Amino acid sequence: MRRIAIALITALALPLAMAAPANAVGLDDVFAKLLVKQVKGANVKKHLEALQVIATANGGTRAAGTSGYNASRDYVAGKLRRAGYKVTLQPIDYVESWTENSPPTLALTAPGSKAYVPNEDFYSFQPSPAGDVTAQVQGVDLTLPPTPAPTSTSGCEESDFAGFVPGRIALIQRGTCAFAEKIRNAGRAGASGIIVFNEGQAGRKEAFPLDIGEWRAGLPMVFADFAVGDELAAMAGATVRLKVDSKLVLGTNDNVIAESRFGDPRNVVMTGAHLDSVTAGPGINDDGSGSASILEVAEEMAHLPVKNKVRFAFWAAEEIGLLGSDQYVESLSEAERDRIRVYLNFDMVASPNYAYKLYDGDNSDNVGSPAGPPGSAEIEKQLEAFYGSRRLPTVGTDFDGRSDYGPFIAVGIPSGGIFTGAEGIKTAEEAALFGGTAGVAYDVCYHAACDTIANINDTALDVDADAIADSIARYAFNLRSIPSRTAPTAATLTAKSAG
C-alpha cells in the first residue's frame, strides 16, 4: 500500500512540479519532502534489530571474514533485490592471515657494512609480503632534521616520487598521513622495497610492531627507528639488503552495490556506509546505524522516478583499512569516476551521546584536514539547511580519512555526510547545543562488545535518517550546485592506521 501511495503522489506531483515557474518549488523539494515522510526511524531500527540477531547468531560479530558479515551481506542484498534494485556483489580482498617465518633482515652493504637488529632497530610491517632485495636507498621528501611537531608529508603524495628511480628501496619518513598511503605510493613508483622510519620527535623515535592492514604494493616493507633512517639518509649511495620472510593469506568478502532502476547513468548520486563491524562486537552503531539508514531510504525510494541514477554501497572491510571502498574506487575507470557527481557517507549516525556533525567540506574552521574537493562545501550547506529547517544545530567534523569517503576524496569526487561521534570526548559547548553529557565519549561502546542494539540513540537515528533521505532525494533530482569532478586533490588524510 505504501508503494501505491508513493506512485499516486508521484503521479500528482510530477506534472505540477514540471509546470511550476522557475522560482517555484522544484522536483527536488517535492520528492525530498515525500521521501522524508516515508522514511521512519522505527523501520531503520527493525533493520538494526535484524543485524543484532545476525551478530548474536554468529559469535557476537559481523567482522570481515566472518559468517556474521556474510549473513549481513545476504540480508541487505535480499532486501534490495526485493525492492527492485539491480544488486551487484563486488569481491574485495583482505588479509585473512599473516605469519612471519623468521626475523627480518636490514643490513647496510655499501659503503661499508652494518647489520641492524631485527625487532629492536626495526620491525616487519604487518602484513608485509615476503621479499629479499638488495638495492640502493633513495629518500622521499624527507624533513631532516625533524620539526618540533609532526609535519612530514614524506610519501603522502604521488608527486613526492617524481624523481624516484624504479628498482631502488624507498626511504620514507613517518608523518601526517597514513602509513598505507605511503606504501601504496611507493609501490606505484616502482620501488623494490620500503623502509619507513619514525619521524624523530619525542615519543616518535623508536619503531614498534604495527599492523597497517596494507599489502597491495607487493613489496617487503619494514618500520625502523628514526636513527636508522637518519643514518641511511645522510649516507651517499647507501645500499642495503632488505628481507622479509612471511606467509600472507588473502580472503575475499563482498561489497554490496545497488542501483536505482531510473535515472541518468551519466550523473550518479552515490551513498555508502560500511557493513562490517570490528571483531570485538556486533557494530550496531558502528556502522549498523549508517547501513540500516541507507537501506531504509533505498527501500522507500525504489519506485521514485529519479532524474539522476542513485547508487547505494554497503562496504566490506572498512574496519581493517577502508578496503571495500578503496578497492571499489580503484576498480573504476576515469570515465566511471567522472559520472559520480557526489558521494555521501554515513558512518555512525546514532551515537548514544551524540552530536550532529557534518563533514567540513569547505574547511571553514581552518583546523585540521583541508577542504574536500569542489562541491563538498555545497553538500555540507545542503545538510545544514535540513537541520536548520528543524531548528537543530550542527558542528563541523574533519575529513580525517577515518571512513569510506577517503578514497572518493582522493580522486576528486565531492563528498559529505553525517557523523555523530566515536571515541572522542563531548565538549561542554557541544553538550549545551545537543544535550547529553560533557566529558564523556560520544560512544562509550565504540569498537567494543557493548555496541549492541542498546547502544543506539533513537532520537539521533530518527533525525539523521530523515536528513539522509532529504539529501539523497535532493541530489537525485538536482545536481546544479555540484561542479563536475576535477583532477584528484592533494589532500592528505590520516586513516585509521595513522602515520
N, C-alpha and C positions, 0 to 999 in steps of 0.2 A: 504493500500500500504506500510505503514511503517513496518508492521509486515512481509509482504512478503520480503521486503528488508533485514530485520534482518535475516529471515530464509535463504536467499540466501548467505548473508555474513557469517553466521554461518556455512553453508554447505561448503563454501570455506575455512574458517579459521580453522575449526576443524581438517581436515586431515593435513594441513600444520603445525599447531602447534604440532600435535602429532608426526609428522615425524621429527621435528626440533631437533638438538642436545641439550644436557643438558644445555649448556651455552647460548642458543639462547632465543629469546623472547618466553615466555610461554603463556598458555591459559589465565592466569590471566591478562597479559598485553594486549593481543589481545582483550579480551572481555571488559576490563576496558575502553580501547580507544573507542571501539564501543559504549558502553553504554553512555559514556560522550558525544559523538557526538549526540546521540539520545535525551538525556535529555536537555530540553530547559527551561530557566528561564521564558520565556513567557508562557509556559504551566503551570509551577508552579504558576504563577501569576493568571492564569484562575481559578485554584483551590482556591486561596485566595479570588478572587472576589466572588466565589460561597459561601465561608464561610462568607464573609461580607454580602451577600444577606440574608443568613440564620439568622445571628445575627440581622440584621435590621428588619426582619420579626418576630423576637421573643424577642422584648423588648430591643434590643441592647446588648444581651449577649449570650454566649454559655456555661455558667457555669454548673457544675454538678447539676443534679436535675431539669434542666430547659428544656423546649421544644426546645430551641436552641441547647442544647447538643444532644438531641435525633435526631434532624434533621441533625446535623453534623455527627453523627454516621451512620445514614442511607445513607447519601451522600457518605461517604468513603466506607462503606461496599458494596454499589451498584457498585461503580467504580471498586473495587477489584474483585467482583464476575464476572463482565462483562469482566475483563481482564483474567479470568480463574483461579483465586486462590480459594483454599479451605478457606472459611471465617468462623470464629467462633466468636460469641458474648459471652463473658465471663461476667456473672453478678458479680458485686462487690458491697459491702455495703458502705454507707457513712451516716453521721448523718444528717437526714432531719430536726430534731428539738430537742431542749433540753430546759427544763424549770426546775427551782428549786422551789419546792413547799413550803419549809420553810428553814430557815437558817441552815447551817451545825453545827455539834457538834464535838468538840475536847476537851476532858477532861481527865486529869490525875486521875486515880482511885487507883493507888498504885505505890510507897509508898506515902501515903497522898492523898490529892485530890486538884485539881485545874482546873477550867474551863477557857479555852482560849476564847477570844472574837471573834465571827464569823464576817467576813467581816471587820476585823481590824487586829487581830493577824494571821488570816488565812482565806483562801477562798476555796470554792469548785473549783477544776479544771473542767472547762467546756470541754468536756461533760461527767462528771463522772456518771457512773451508780449508781443507788440507792444502799444503803447498810448500815447496822448497825452492827458493830463488836466491841467487847471488847477483847483485846489481848495484849500480851507483845510486846514492841517495840524492833526492832533489827536494829542497824546501819549497813549501807552497804558501806564499803570502804570510810569512811569519812576522810576529810582533816581538822582537827581541832588542833590548830587554823588555820584559812584560810591563804593561801599565799597572798602576796600583790596584785598579779594579778590572774585572774581566771585560775585555773589549775585542779580543782577537776574533776575526772572521775568517781565519785560515781555512780554506777548502769549502767555505759555505756557498760559494757561487761557482758555476762552471767557468766563469771568466778568470777565476784565480789560477786556472790551469792553462791559460793561453800560451805560455812558453814552456809547458811541461814536455819533456822528451819521453815518448812512449817507450815502455820497457824498463824505466827506472822505478825505484821504490819511492813512493810519495812520503815525505816527512811533513806531517800536518800537526798544528798546534790546537789543543783544546780551546774552546772559546764560547761564543754566544749562540751557536746553532747546534742542531742535533748531530751527534756522532754519526748517525746513519746517513745524514745528508752529505757529510764529508766523504764517507766511504763510497757512496754511490757516485759522487762527482769524480773521485779518483779512479774508479773503475771505468767510467766513461772516457776519461782522459788517456787511458791505455797504460796505467800503472801496472807493474808486475807484483807489487806487494805494498802494504800500507803500514806505516808507523805513525800512530797518533801519540803525542806526548802531552803531559799535563801542562797547564798554561803558565804556572810559575809564581802565582801569588800565594800568600799564606793560606794554608789549607788546600791548595791546588798544586802541590809539588810532587806528591807521591802517586804512583799508579796503584790500581786495585782491581780485583776481579770484577768484570762488568759484562752483563748480557745486554747487547744493543738490539737484539731481535732482527739483525740485518745481515744477510749473507750474499745478496744478489750481485755484488761486484765480482764474486767468484775468485777472490784473491786471499792469500794468507794475510792476516792483519793482527797487529798487537797494540797494546796500550802501554806506554813507557813513562818512567819518571821524567820530570822536567829536565833534570840534569843530563839524562841520556840524550834527549832531543837537542838540548842546548849545545852539547858537545859535538854531536854529529853535524849540526847546522854550521858550526864555526870551522869545520874541517873541510878544506877544499878537496874535492874529488873523493869524498868518503864513500867507500864501497862496503856493503855488509851482506852477510848471509842471513836470511830470514826464513825460518822453517816453522810450520805448524803441522803437527801430526794429530789429525782429528777424524772423527766419523760423523757426518752430517746426514740426517734422515729427514726428508721433507714429507709433509702430509698435505692433504687437499681439503678445503672447505668451499662453500659456495656463497657468493653474493646473490641476493635475490633482487632482480631488476624488473620493474613492471612499467608498461607504457599505456597511456590513455588511448582509447580507440579513435578519438577525434583529435584534431589539432594539426597545425603546420609543422612537419618534421624539420623544417629549416630553422625553427625557433623553439628550442626546448627549454622548458622550466623544470629544473631538476631539484629534488629534495631528498635528503637522506638522513638516516640515523643508524647507529651500529646495533647489530642484533646480538652480538656476543657479550657475555659477562666475563669477569675475571674468574679464575679457578676457585677462589675462596668463597664465592656466594652466587646467588641467583640473578643479581643485577637487575632488580626491578625498577629502581630509579635510574641506574646507570647500566644500560640505557634502554631498559624496557619502556620507560616513560616516553622517550622520543619515538621509538619504534611503534608503540601502540597508538600514539597520537597520529602519526602519518598514515598508519594502517586504517584508522577510523576515517580520516579525511579521504583517503583513496576510495574506501567503500562508498562514502556518501557522494562523491563527485564523479563516480564511474560513468554516469549517464548524462553528465552535463556536456553540451556541445561546445567544448572549449575552442578558442581560436588558436592557441599555441599548444604544441604537444607537451604533455606533463609526464615526467618520468620519476618514479619512486624507487629509491635504493635502500636496501637493508644490508648493511655492510658486515662482512665477516672479518674476524681477526683484528678489529680496531685496537683491542686492549694489548696486543703484542706488537704494536708498531704501525697502526693505520694501514695494515697490509691490504685489506679489501679495497678501500678507496684508492690507495696508491696504485695497485695493480690495475684497477679499472681505468683510471686516468691514463696510465702508461699504455694501455691497450688501444686507446683512441687515436685515430689519425688527426692531423691538424684540422682537417675539414670537419671532423666529428666534434672536436673541441670547440670550434668556432660556432657550431649550432647550439651549444649550451649557453644560453643567454644569462641565466642566473643559477647559482647553486645555493640552496637554503639548508642549513644544518641544524638539527635539533638533538642535542646531546645533554641529557639531564634537565628535564623541564618540570619536575615536581619535587624538588628537594624539600625536606621537611622544615628547614629553617631558611626558606627561600628568599631570594631577591630576584626581581625581573631584570636580568642583564641582557643587553643586546650587543652583539659584536660591533666594535667601534670601527665602522667602515671608513671613516674619514680621519681617524686618529685625532679627534677633537680635543682629547685630554693631553695630547703631546707627551704621553708617558708610555714607556714600554715598546711594544711591537709597532711597526709602521702601519699606515693605512692599507686597506685591501685594494685590489685592482679597481680601475674606474668602473663605477656602477655600484660598488659596495656601500658607499655613503648613501646612495639613493635607497638601497634595501633597508639600511638602518632607519632612515627617515620614514619609510613606509610602515615599518613595525612600530616606531614611535607614535605615528599617527593613530594606529589602532589602540594602543594603551591610552593615549591621550583622549580618545573618544570615550573611554570609560573612566576618565579622570584617575588613571593609575600611573604612578611614577615609574621611571626606568633609569638604569645606570648603564654605563658602558663597560664592556669587558674586552680585553685584548685578543687579537688573533695571535695567540701564543703557540700555535701549532699542535695543541694537545687533542685535537679532534679532526674529523674527516674533511673539514674544509681545507686543510693544509695542502693536499695535492692539487685541489682546484685553484687555490690562490697561486700556487707555484707556476701554473701555466696561464695565469692572467684571466681566469674566469671570475666575474663579480660574485661575491659571496656574502652571506649574512646569516643570522639566526638568533636563537634564544638559548640562554643558559641560566639555570637557577642556582648554580654554585656547587662546588665539590668539597674538597678538604680544607679550603680557605676559611678564614675566620670572619664572621659577620661583624661589621663595624657598628659603632653606636649610631653613626649617621644613617646607615642602611636600616638599622632597627627602627629608627624614627620614621623612615619612609615606608617600610614594608611590614612592620611588626616583627614578631619573633624575638630571638634572644641575642643580644650583642655579646661578643667574646666567645661564641660557640661556633663550631663549623656549620656551614650551610647544610652539610650532610654528614652526620657523625658516623654513618654506616658506609661511607664511601669505600669501595673495594673491600668490603667485609661481608661476613656471613649474614649479618643482620640487615643487608639491603634486600628486604623482603617486601611483600605487599603491605606490611605495616609501616614501611618507611616512606610512604607516599603522602604528600600534602594535597588533599583533594581540591582545595581552592586554587592552588597554583596549576594543577593539572587541568582543571576546567578552563581557566582563563587562557592558559598557554595553548591548549588545543584549539580554542577559538581564534587566537592570534595566528596560529599555523594555518588554519583554514582560510582566514582572511588573506594572508599574504600569498598563499598558493593560488587562490581563486583570482586575485587581482592580477597577478602576473600571467595567469593562464589566458587572460583576455586583453592585457595591456602591458606591453614592454616598451612603451615610448620613452620612459625615463632612463632606460638602461642602454648605454652605448654598446656598440659591437665590441667583441673581445679584442684586446690589444696584445702586443707582444708580452711574453712572460715577465712577471715582475721580478725585481731583485730583492724582494722582501726576505729577510732572514727570520726563520721561525724556530722556536725552541720546542722540540717534540717531547714526548713522554720520557724518552731516553736522552735527556738533555745533555748537551756538551757543557 
